[in-house]
Amino acid sequence: MKNSKIKILLIDDHALFRSGLRFLLETEKDFEIVGEAQDGLQGVKLANTLHPDVVLLDLDMPVMAGKETLQQLLSADPKLHVLILTVSEDNENLLECMEIGASGYLLKNIDIDFLLQSIRKTLDGDNILSPEMTTKLIRQLKNPKQQDNEPYKLYESLTSREKEILAWLTKGGSNKEIARFFNLSESTIKLHVQNILRKLNIHSRVQAAVFALKYGFNKI
């Protein structure tokens, strides 16, 4: 993304909020708003046509709700970065969106600088959550229900180093931070993360972090 602008699609049913958000984002030289949608159905169609890098997605919308929109967006393009931008602090919404594969979950009351940083960081694969939602997610996953052995089989398919890196993902560690800790190159960490996602059969490091927290695989 160093040589081109970050293409952003806004999906939110409140026209005034979209206009204000667009104005703020367009003041950044590395951002380009490629489109706006007032509901999920329109948003999915625009995403398929415009191929944005990042989608800012509201949850409570007419025609097609946010979670269904998220599923369709990622079904069409699993590598798409979708940041939920909502007023909902509901634990169930948070967990479901993370499990579907959202790149982050942000509340609309966040500071604009935090939003700008979040958009840029998500392209580097960082886990992005509003601070208060991080606590909610950990609490929600603290006491996982009894499951079958499949998650544990998947976990045991990881190497010792991959298990360590998976635990770092639950703490929101970036590739740079993890590389510094293990005294390895960022490209090596990136390769380890790719192997983790492949072995766990998931698409994003956020999903990997949710998986590790849910089943208690977050000890470093």
N, C-alpha and C positions, 0 to 999 in steps of 0.2 A: 504493500500500500504506500511505499515511500514515494513513488513517482506518479501517483494518481490520487484523485479525491475519493473519499469514502462515500459510497452511494447509499443513501438512507431513504427508506420508505416509512411513512407515518400511517398507522391504522388506528383511528380513534373516531368515535361518533360525535365528539364535541368540536364543532368547527372553530370556536373561539380558542380552545386549547391548542388545536392543531396550528392555527395561525400564529399564536404566540410562540409555540415551540419552533415552528419553522423559522420565524424571525431570529430567534436566539441561535439556532444551529447554523443558519446561513451567515452569521458573523464570523464563523470559523473558516479559515482559508482552506482547510483540508476536508471540509464537509460539502456534500452536494445533495440536496433534497430532490430525489428523482420522481417522487409522487406522493399523493395523499389518498386515503380511502376512508369513507365514513362508516363502513361495516366490514365484517370479516370476508364475506363473499367477494366484494369488490377488491379487497386487499389481496386475496389469493390470486385473483386474475391479474392484478397489476404486478405482483411479485413474479409471476410466470412470464410476464412480458418485459419487465424492466430489469430483472435480475439484480436486485440491490445487494449490497454487502451486509447491511444491517437493517433489521425491521424493528421499529418501536411499536409495540402492540398493546392496546388496551384490552381488558378482559370483559367488561360489561358492555356489550354492544348489541344492537338489533340485527336481524337477519341471520347472522352466524356469530355465536359467542366466541370469546377469545381463545378458550382451550381447544375448541374444534378448529378454529382458524390456525392455531399453533400446530396442531396435528397435520393439517393439510399442507401447510407451508413446509414443514420438515419432511413430509412424505414426498413432496415434489423435489425438494432439495435438502438432503440431510446435513449438508455443510453450511447451510444458511445460518447466520447469527441472528437470533430473535431475542430481543430484550423486552420482557414484560414491563410495562409502565402503567401502573394502576393505583387506585385508592384502596384496594382490597388488602387488608392485613390478615385475611383468613388463612389459617394453617393448611386447610385442605387444598385451597387454590394454589398455595405456594408449593406444596409437595407434589401435587399432580403436574403442575407446569414444569417443575424440575425433572420429574420422571419422564415426561414426554420428550424433554430435550431442550428446553429454553436455555439460552446462554446466560440469563440472569433474571432477577426479579427485583424491580425498583419501584418504590412508592413515589407518587407524584409530588410529595412534599420535599423531595431531596433537593439539595443545593445544586444549582446549575453546573458548577464546576465538577461536582461528583458525577453528574450525568455525562458531561463531555469526556471525562476521564474513562467512564464506564464504556462508552461507545468505542473509544480507541483501544482499551484493554481487551475487550471481547474479541477483537480481531487477532489478538495474540494468544487467544485461548484461555484467558483468565476467567475465573468464576466471579460473577458480579451479583452481589446482593446488597440491598439496603442494610445498614448495620443491624437494625432491629429485627430484620427478617432472618438474618444469620442465626440469631439466638432462637427464634421460633423454629427454624428448620432443625437445629440440633435437638431441641426439646421434643419435636415431633418424632424424631428418629431414635431417640435415646433408648426406648424400650421396644424393639422390634417384635412383631408377632412371630410365633413359631412358623417356620417355613420348611419346605422340603430341602433336600441336600444339594439341589442344583447350584445355588449361589456359592456354596462352599467348594463345590467341585470346580467351578469357574475360578474362584479365588486361588485354589491350589494349583491351577494351571500357570499362574504367574511365577516368575523367578523371584528370588529374595529381593533383588534390587527393584523390580517392578512393584512388589508389595510395599516397599519403603516409599517409592514415588507416589503410589496410590494414596497412601496415608497423608502425604504432603498435599495432594490435591484437595483433600477434605478441609485443609486449613487455608485454601485459596492461594496456595503458592504459585507464583508464575514460573515459567521455564527458567528465567534468569535467576530467581531466588533459589530454586531447587538445584540448578547447576552450581551455584556458588557454594551451597551447603555440601554437595557431594564432590566438589572440586572436579567437575566434568564440564564439557562444552554444552552450550544450549542446544546444539544440533543433536547431541547424544541424548539429552533429556527428551527432546521432541520425538526422537525415534522410540524411546522407551514408552512415552505416552501413547503413541500410535499403536504399539504392540499391546499395551494394556486395553485400549479400546477394542482392538480386533479380538483379543482373547475373551473379553467380557461380552462381546457382540453388542456394543453400544456405540453411539455416534459422537458423543462430546465428553469433555472432561468434567462438565457439570454433572452429567449422568453418572460418570464414574465416581464422583464425590458422593452423590446421593446413594449409590449402591454401597459404597464403603461404610457410610454412616448408618445406613439402614441395617446392615448385618454385622456391625461392630468391627469392621476391618480398617479402623482409623488410628491404630496405635503405631507411633513411630518408634 
